[in-house]
């Protein structure tokens, strides 16, 4: 017959304590109950595990051998049980968002969330602008000029586009005496395939009618667009405030003072039938509070664009 785990655990604790009374106190049992469990285990094994003295107990040689062999296995069982109990209380949360939003805005601050809410296991799925939303996501962050259809929706902030290039290109054009528009006309411009009219709209907004770039390169990733500009491939219209860190670090420099303010907004939506509503609400409030600064930073730009 298989040994009872309870009896093995009592034996190991008694072997460490060398006291039935202390073991009983730790297990919230009586000393006689502990003694009874040890007696049952000894009967099952057919050996004496402890020497009983008047005021103490000690392990027999076979008891010491049994303790040294059983204790590690029992510890492994207890560790596995603790992990199972811990994982049973974890909450998975699926969040989907644009790739550039995830890499530039969320990743730099996500440790603040994970440190505070360690019971929530975030699964972050990134997508390109042309990808379809994952209907299984508990929370979606999307870039759109239209309000998404969802039970709960929050408008986060709009984006504006700024012509930008690398420090190397900017220094080269400065030495040659080129202005921003002159530089554009002798350079390669970079376009995201999902925003093919962005440069035309920017030129119109800036009052430029004679923009004739040397070459146009289309890319399918906003990160690739910013990286190409940073590597001096050409000039890109990069989105702000998502690209703020690129300017703060000096990897990109603005080439023209005019920014294209668009009708596109980042929106956050909540899946109506999510089974993780409490965790979703926590993440919702956290992301909303941490991104509020970007909406406030854009207010002067939006006001200027409306004039």
Secondary structure, DSSP 8 states (H G I E B T S, - for coil): ----HHHHHHHHHHHHHT-HHHHHHHHT--HHHHHHHHHHHHHHHTS--EEE-SS-EEE-HHHHHHHHHHHHHHHHHHHHHHHHHHHHT-EEEEEEEEHHHIIIIITTTHHHHHHH-TTEEEEEEEE-TTS---TT-SEEEEEESS---SSEEEEEEEEEEEEEE-HHHHHHHHHHT--HHHHHHTSEEEEEGGGTTHHHHHHHHTT------SEEEEES-HHHHHHHHHTTS-EEEEEETTTHHHHHTTSSEEEEEEEEEEEEEEEEEE-TT-S-HHHHHHHHHHHHHHHHHHHHHHHHHHHHHH-
